[in-house]
Amino acid sequence: MKCPKCGSEHAYQDGSLWICPECAHEWNPETAGDAGADDSAVKDANGNVLADGDTVTVIKDLKVKGSSLVVKGGTKVKNIKLTDGANGHNIACKIDGIGAMDLKSEFVKKA
């Protein structure tokens, strides 16, 4: 069985639950249809649900991979788009002075 959160094939069963060792997600396949909608929601660092077009604020300095640029904490990012990006980067956006990039929702808060 594959993990519904990250797609890992290394999930294992522990009692009535399945556990993913890669992302630590636990789920019950019998109730996965009921809880699937809640688990698929993208949430910010404070647990607020994000949606396409929201404005978010970066909560800490983030290095831009492959360059010497840094996205400073407190930077506002407007008009985000939610994606199923690789490596947990589930927000696509444009940042003034840097350009298009992907962010992880755990490093932003809803503005």
N, C-alpha and C positions, 0 to 999 in steps of 0.2 A: 504494500500500500504506500502511496506517495503522500507526502505532507501537503495539506491544502494551502499552507501559508507560503512555503518556499519551494515546494516541488521536489524535495529531497527523496531519494529512494531508500534511505537508510533508516526510515521510521521503524519502530518496534512496538510490540504490544506489551502493556503492563496492566494486567487485570482487564477492566472494561475500557481502558483508555489506550490510545496510541500516542507515542511520544517521538518527537523529532530531535535527534541529538545535535543537529546543526543550528536550529533556530529556537529550540526549547519549547516549541508549540505543542500543546496537549489537546487532544480532541477525542470525542466519542463518535464513531462512525454512525451510530444509530440516531444521534441528535444533530449530526453535522448539517443537515438541511435547515434546521431551525436556527442554529447559531451562525451559520455561514454568512449571513448578511451582516451581522455585527462584527465578525472577524475580518471581513473584507474592507471595512471602513478605514480610511486613512486618518490617523489621529496625530495631533501635534504633541509637543513635549508635555503639555498640561492635560492631555486626554480629550481635547476638543476635536470634533469631527471636522475635517477639511473638505472643501468642495472646489471644483473648477471655478476659476475667476476670483477666488479669495485673495486677500492681502495678508501676508505673513511677515514676521520679523525674525531675523536670524538671532539666536540666543547666545552664540559664542563665536569667536574667530575661527574661520574655516580656511585651511590652506586649499588652493586650487591645484589639483593634481596635474603635474606636467608643466607648471609655471611657477613663477615667484610671487604671483598675486595672492592676496588674502581677502576673503569676504569678512568684513569686520562685524562683530556682534552689534546688534541694533540696526543693521541694514534692513530697510523695508523692501519687500519684493511684492510687486503687484501682479495681478492676473496670472496666478499659477495654474498649471495643468497637471492633473493627477495621472500617473502612468504606472504600468507594471514593469518598471525599470529593473535593470540588473543590479545585483549587490545591495538591494534595499533602497536604492535611489528612486523614490516614488513621486517626486515632484519635478516637473520640467518648468523652467522659468528663464527669464532674461533679467540680468542684473546690470544696472547702469555702470559703465566703466569696465565691465568684465565680459558681458555678452551672454549667450545662451549656455545654460548648464543645468545639471541635475542635482537635486538636494535630497537628503534623507529627512523624512518628516520629524524625526526625533530631535533635530537641531533647529526647529522653528517653532514659533508660537503664533496663534491666530491674532491678527491686529484688530 
